[in-house]
């Protein structure tokens, strides 16, 4: 097993249950924050999730830290339910764990990423 595969497996064990596309949609409807960390080319190619906050991966911790000077207005408190969305559900796991380390204890990620969301027939803006 490669080092990154081991890191990903440890991160998933630490995060616990990840969410399905339907659970992510329900979390968003209940006031949770969906955060799309895909880079611009993928968003342009495939579309976006309506209402998702777009924050590319290299800015994520700065934009989601509720105590930070560069936080997004949506990053209001550490108890905020946050679902990280990448393209296929790999980078999002590592990103969600990083947010947990910042104190966002409800951060998780979308199993299968944006591609799973789209395959599930959930809304996509193109």
C-alpha positions as CSV (number, residue, x, y, z in Angstrom):
1,X,0.0,0.0,0.0
2,X,1.3,3.5,-0.9
3,X,1.9,6.1,1.8
4,X,-1.0,8.2,0.5
5,X,-3.3,5.2,0.6
6,X,-2.3,4.6,4.2
7,X,-2.8,8.3,5.0
8,X,-6.3,8.3,3.4
9,X,-7.3,5.1,5.3
10,X,-6.2,6.7,8.6
11,X,-8.1,9.9,7.8
12,X,-11.3,8.0,7.0
13,X,-11.0,6.0,10.2
14,X,-10.6,9.2,12.2
15,X,-13.5,11.0,10.4
16,X,-15.9,8.1,10.9
17,X,-19.0,7.9,8.7
18,X,-18.9,10.0,5.6
19,X,-22.1,11.2,3.9
20,X,-23.9,10.1,0.8
21,X,-25.1,12.6,-1.8
22,X,-28.6,12.4,-0.3
23,X,-27.3,13.0,3.2
24,X,-25.3,15.9,1.9
25,X,-28.3,17.5,0.3
26,X,-30.3,17.0,3.5
27,X,-27.5,18.6,5.6
28,X,-27.5,21.6,3.2
29,X,-31.3,21.9,3.5
30,X,-31.0,21.8,7.3
31,X,-28.5,24.7,7.2
32,X,-25.2,22.9,6.8
33,X,-22.5,24.2,4.5
34,X,-21.5,22.3,1.4
35,X,-18.0,23.4,0.4
36,X,-16.8,22.6,-3.2
37,X,-13.0,22.5,-3.2
38,X,-12.6,21.5,-6.9
39,X,-10.5,23.7,-9.1
40,X,-12.0,26.0,-11.6
41,X,-11.5,23.8,-14.6
42,X,-13.5,20.9,-13.1
43,X,-16.3,23.3,-12.0
44,X,-16.4,24.8,-15.5
45,X,-16.5,21.3,-17.1
46,X,-19.0,19.6,-14.8
47,X,-21.0,22.4,-13.1
48,X,-21.5,23.2,-9.5
49,X,-23.9,22.3,-6.7
50,X,-26.5,25.0,-6.1
51,X,-25.8,26.9,-2.9
52,X,-22.4,25.3,-2.3
53,X,-19.6,27.6,-1.2
54,X,-16.7,27.5,-3.6
55,X,-13.3,27.5,-1.9
56,X,-10.4,26.0,-3.7
57,X,-8.4,23.6,-1.6
58,X,-5.4,25.9,-1.1
59,X,-7.6,28.5,0.7
60,X,-9.9,26.1,2.7
61,X,-8.5,26.4,6.2
62,X,-8.2,30.2,6.0
63,X,-11.7,30.6,4.7
64,X,-13.4,28.1,7.1
65,X,-11.7,29.0,10.4
66,X,-14.4,30.8,12.3
67,X,-11.8,32.7,14.3
68,X,-9.7,33.7,11.3
69,X,-9.4,37.2,9.8
70,X,-9.9,35.8,6.3
71,X,-12.9,33.6,7.0
72,X,-15.8,33.4,4.6
73,X,-19.0,35.0,6.0
74,X,-20.6,31.5,6.1
75,X,-18.0,30.2,8.5
76,X,-19.8,31.4,11.6
77,X,-18.9,28.9,14.4
78,X,-17.1,25.6,15.2
79,X,-20.4,23.7,15.5
80,X,-21.3,24.3,11.8
81,X,-22.0,21.2,9.9
82,X,-19.6,21.2,6.9
83,X,-19.6,18.8,4.0
84,X,-16.5,19.0,1.8
85,X,-16.9,18.1,-1.8
86,X,-14.1,17.3,-4.2
87,X,-14.3,15.6,-7.6
88,X,-14.4,11.9,-6.5
89,X,-14.2,11.9,-2.7
90,X,-10.4,11.5,-2.0
91,X,-9.0,15.0,-1.4
92,X,-12.2,15.9,0.5
93,X,-11.4,13.4,3.1
94,X,-8.0,14.9,3.9
95,X,-9.6,18.4,3.8
96,X,-12.4,17.5,6.2
97,X,-9.8,16.0,8.6
98,X,-7.8,19.3,8.4
99,X,-11.0,21.2,9.3
100,X,-11.6,18.9,12.3
101,X,-8.1,19.8,13.5
102,X,-9.1,23.5,13.4
103,X,-12.1,22.7,15.7
104,X,-14.9,22.2,13.1
105,X,-15.9,19.0,14.8
106,X,-18.8,18.3,12.5
107,X,-16.8,18.5,9.2
108,X,-17.0,15.5,7.0
109,X,-16.9,14.8,3.3
110,X,-19.1,13.5,0.5
111,X,-18.5,9.9,-0.5
112,X,-17.8,9.8,-4.2
113,X,-17.5,13.6,-4.4
114,X,-19.2,15.7,-7.0
115,X,-19.4,12.8,-9.4
116,X,-21.5,10.8,-7.0
117,X,-23.8,13.9,-6.4
118,X,-24.3,14.2,-10.2
119,X,-24.9,10.5,-10.7
120,X,-27.5,10.6,-7.9
121,X,-29.5,13.0,-10.0
122,X,-29.2,15.9,-7.6
123,X,-29.3,19.4,-8.9
124,X,-26.3,20.8,-10.8
125,X,-25.8,24.3,-12.2
126,X,-24.0,24.2,-15.6
